[in-house]
Amino acid sequence: MKNTLAVLIVIGLFSFVFLSHAADRDDAKTLVKRAAAYVQYQGKEKALAEINTPNGMFDKGELYVFAYDLQGVMLAHPKNPALIGQNLIAVPDAEGKLFRKEIVEKAKSKGSGWVDYIYLNPETKRQEHKSTYFQKVGDIIICCGVYKDYSHDGD
């Protein structure tokens, strides 16, 4: 019980960090690590419920955690609950890249890593480049990505 309380306190303290600055790759990786720890200490079902919670501990605006199973079925997504339960492994991004297939394959072979693709930013409502960090935890893949809007470069 003391370990669980300590983990929750640390998770709570990290939440304030994400509210104070724009998200970067380190923030995405840290949020995935926090979610992975939550899965290990609270169990898969409770963790997926928390990941699905809009504005919850794993939803910080453009920076949010989502999860797949090992076949590419969306298990949790706080921004787009309509995706939950769908097998998305064969759905490409705007440029035809099967990024979910790449995430699943790399998660199975390497355990964690990064995948780049194009995705609709739920905050700006624009297709943007996204770099997602993922980590396999048991039979699920925890993910979090950062968006890079290239349309404003040089402004």
N, C-alpha and C positions, 0 to 999 in steps of 0.2 A: 504494500500500500504506500509506503514512503517513497519507493522508486517511482510509482505512478504519479504521485503528487509532485515530485521533483521535476519529472518530465513535463507535466502540465504547466508548471510555473515557468520553466525555461521556454516552452512553446509560447506562452503568453507574453513573455518579455521580448521575444523575437518579433511578435506581431507589431510592436511599436516601430521597429526599424523600417518595416515595409511602408509605413504611412508617411515617412519623412522624406523620401526621395524617389526619383524615377527608377524603375526596375532595370536591372541588368542581369547578365548571365549568372553571376554569383548569387543574386537574390533568388533566381529560379531554382538553382541547385540547392540552396539552403531550404527553400520551401518544400522541395521534394524530400530532402532528408528529414525535415520535421514531420511530414506526412508519413514517411516510412516508419519513423519512430512511433508515431501515433498508432499505426497498424499493428506494430509489434506489441505495444503496451495495452491497447484497447481492443484489439481484435479487428478482423476484416470488416464485419458488418457495421460496427459502430464507426469505424474510420470512413467507410464509403458513405454512410449517412452524413457525416460531418463534411466530407468533401463536396457532397451534393448541396450543402447549405449555402444559398446565396448570401454574400457578405459575411460568411462564417470565418473560422480561423484559417481556412485555406483559400479564401477568395479575397484578393486585395486589388480589385479593379482589373487592370490589364494583366496582372500577375495572379494566376489562379491554377490550382491543381485539378487535374482530371485523371481518370484511371481506365485502363483496358484490362481485359483478361488476356490469356496467352493465345487466343485465337483472333484478337482484334475487335472483340465486342466491347462497346463502351459501357463501363460499369458506373461511372460517376462523372458529372460535369455540372458545375454550379451555374454556368452561363446559358447552357442549351440543353435542358432536360429532355427535349425531344429525341436527342441522340442516344439516350440510355437504353440499353437492350439491343441496339443495332450492331450488326457485324459490319464494321467500316473498313476492314482490311483492304478491300479492293476499290475503295473510293479515293480517287486521286485529288491532288490539290489543283489550283487553277492552271498550273503548267504541266499537269499530267503525271506528277510524281506520286508514287504509291508510298507516301511517307509513313503511314500507319504500319504497313507491311515491314518497312525498314525498322521502325521502332520495335515491333514484335520480334523480328529476327535478331536484332542486336541485343535486345533484352535477354532472349534465350541463350545467345552465345557469349555475350560479354557481361551481362548483368546490369550495366548502366552505360550511359553515354549521351551524345548529342545528335539530333537530326534537324536539318534545316528544310523549310518548305514555305509555301504561301498559304495564308489562312485569313479568314474574316475576323478582324479585331472587333470584339463585341462592344468595345468602348467607343471606337471611332467609326464603326460601321464600314470600314474600308478593307479591301484585300491588302495584306501587308506581309512582308517577310517575317518569318517567325523561326526562332531557334529554340528547340525544346530539349530539356534535360529529362531523362527517364531513368528509373531504377526499378528493377524487378524485386518484389517483396513477396515471397511465397509464390502464389499462383496469380498475382496481379502485377500490373505495371503502373507505377505512379509517375505522372508527368507534370511538368510545368514549363512554360515557354515565355520568352520575351519577344515582343514585337519591335520591328525596326521599320519605321515609315520613311522610305527613301524619297517621297515626293517633296519633302521640305529640306532636303540637303542643299546647302549653299544659301539658304534664306537668311 
